[in-house]
Amino acid sequence: MTFAKLTASAALAALLAAPAYAAPEKYVLDSSHSQVVFEYNHLGFSTTWGMYSGFEGEIMFDAEDPAASSVTVTMPTDSLITGWDERTAHFLTGDFFGADENPTVAFKSTGIEVTGDQAGKITGDLTINGVTKSIVLDATLNQMGEHPMAKKPWAGFGATATVLRSDYDMGQFAPFVSDEVKLMISIEAMKAE
C-alpha cells in the first residue's frame, strides 16, 4: 500500500546535496529501479508481501527552502504484484483496492522535515481506494552523484511507513489478517533534461 510514494525521499536527498544558490530542480523517478513493497501478517501464520514497481513520479526540490520542495508519485492500481494470481485478483476488487473505480494510487507531499545529514520525515497525502489520508515517511538518502552509465545526476532513497488498511476502507478480515501494513520503499531518481 502505497506506498507510495516515497519519492518524497528523493526530494529530501536532493535538498541535502544541492548547492545553497541552486534554483528548484526537477528529478524524475527511474521507474525500472523504484519499488514499494508492503507486508502484513496473515492469521498469525505468516508474513505476506506485495509490491508496486514501474511507477512514475517527480521531485521538485528547492535547496534554499526545503519546505517548499515537493514530491508526487502515481501508479496504476492494477500494476500490483503479489506472486499469486488469485490473491492479486482479489486485492484489486472492491474488497480492497477497488481498481475498477479507483485506477490510480497516489502520493503527494505536503511537507519535508530534515532530521539528520541523510535523514528526514516526509509528510504527504496517500490516496488508495479513493480515500486520502496523511502519512509520514521516515526517509533516508542512500546516495547522490553521477550515474556511472547515464552520466547524469542521480539520487537513491529509502523510506518506511506503517498504514492501517481500515483507514482506506480496505479492512476486510481484520484483525485476523493484520490491519497494520508496513511499507518499504526504495527509489532512484534522475535529474530531468
HULINUR-V903310 format. One record per residue. N is the residue number from 0. RES is the residue in one small letter. SS is DSSP state (H for helix, E for strand, C for the rest). OMEGA is omega in whole degrees, 0 to 359 (* if undefined). NEAR is the number of other ideal C-beta (glycine too) atoms within 8 Angstrom. Layout:
# HULINUR-V903310
N;RES;SS;OMEGA;NEAR
N;RES;SS;OMEGA;NEAR
This chain:
# HULINUR-V903310
0;m;C;207;13
1;t;C;119;14
2;f;C;195;15
3;a;C;140;15
4;k;C;204;19
5;l;C;177;17
6;t;C;177;18
7;a;H;178;17
8;s;H;181;19
9;a;H;179;17
10;a;H;180;18
11;l;H;183;19
12;a;H;181;16
13;a;H;179;17
14;l;H;183;14
15;l;H;187;12
16;a;H;186;8
17;a;C;177;10
18;p;C;186;5
19;a;C;184;6
20;y;C;186;5
21;a;C;173;9
22;a;C;177;4
23;p;C;181;9
24;e;E;182;11
25;k;E;171;9
26;y;E;177;16
27;v;E;181;11
28;l;E;168;15
29;d;C;187;11
30;s;H;182;9
31;s;H;181;5
32;h;H;178;8
33;s;C;182;16
34;q;E;168;10
35;v;E;178;17
36;v;E;176;12
37;f;E;179;14
38;e;E;179;10
39;y;E;180;12
40;n;E;181;10
41;h;E;174;10
42;l;C;182;7
43;g;C;183;4
44;f;C;185;4
45;s;E;169;6
46;t;E;183;7
47;t;E;184;9
48;w;E;171;9
49;g;E;184;12
50;m;E;165;11
51;y;E;179;15
52;s;E;177;10
53;g;C;182;8
54;f;C;184;14
55;e;E;177;9
56;g;E;181;17
57;e;E;178;12
58;i;E;171;16
59;m;E;181;11
60;f;E;182;16
61;d;C;184;11
62;a;C;181;11
63;e;C;182;6
64;d;C;184;6
65;p;H;181;11
66;a;H;180;6
67;a;H;179;7
68;s;C;181;17
69;s;E;179;10
70;v;E;173;19
71;t;E;179;12
72;v;E;174;15
73;t;E;176;9
74;m;E;176;16
75;p;E;180;8
76;t;H;184;13
77;d;H;175;7
78;s;H;178;10
79;l;C;175;13
80;i;E;175;9
81;t;C;182;11
82;g;C;177;6
83;w;C;189;6
84;d;H;181;5
85;e;H;178;6
86;r;H;179;9
87;t;H;181;11
88;a;H;179;8
89;h;H;180;9
90;f;H;182;12
91;l;C;179;13
92;t;C;178;10
93;g;C;175;6
94;d;C;185;7
95;f;C;188;12
96;f;C;179;13
97;g;C;188;13
98;a;C;181;11
99;d;C;181;7
100;e;C;185;7
101;n;C;189;12
102;p;C;184;8
103;t;E;168;9
104;v;E;186;18
105;a;E;173;14
106;f;E;177;19
107;k;E;182;11
108;s;E;175;14
109;t;E;179;7
110;g;E;178;8
111;i;E;177;15
112;e;E;177;8
113;v;E;184;10
114;t;E;180;6
115;g;E;182;6
116;d;C;181;4
117;q;C;184;7
118;a;E;177;11
119;g;E;176;12
120;k;E;180;10
121;i;E;177;18
122;t;E;180;12
123;g;E;179;15
124;d;E;178;11
125;l;E;180;17
126;t;E;178;10
127;i;E;175;12
128;n;C;178;10
129;g;C;181;8
130;v;E;179;9
131;t;E;177;5
132;k;E;177;9
133;s;E;174;8
134;i;E;177;10
135;v;E;178;8
136;l;E;170;17
137;d;E;190;9
138;a;E;178;16
139;t;E;172;10
140;l;E;177;15
141;n;E;183;7
142;q;E;175;6
143;m;E;180;11
144;g;E;180;6
145;e;E;176;7
146;h;C;186;10
147;p;C;179;5
148;m;C;182;4
149;a;C;179;7
150;k;C;176;6
151;k;C;180;8
152;p;E;185;10
153;w;E;178;14
154;a;E;178;15
155;g;E;185;13
156;f;E;171;19
157;g;E;178;12
158;a;E;177;16
159;t;E;175;10
160;a;E;173;11
161;t;E;178;8
162;v;E;175;13
163;l;E;179;10
164;r;H;184;15
165;s;H;177;9
166;d;H;183;7
167;y;H;181;12
168;d;C;180;8
169;m;C;188;12
170;g;C;180;9
171;q;C;175;8
172;f;C;176;5
173;a;C;6;10
174;p;C;183;5
175;f;C;166;5
176;v;E;192;10
177;s;C;175;9
178;d;C;179;9
179;e;E;177;10
180;v;E;179;13
181;k;E;178;10
182;l;E;175;18
183;m;E;187;11
184;i;E;174;18
185;s;E;183;10
186;i;E;169;18
187;e;E;180;11
188;a;E;182;17
189;m;E;177;13
190;k;E;181;9
191;a;C;179;8
192;e;C;*;2
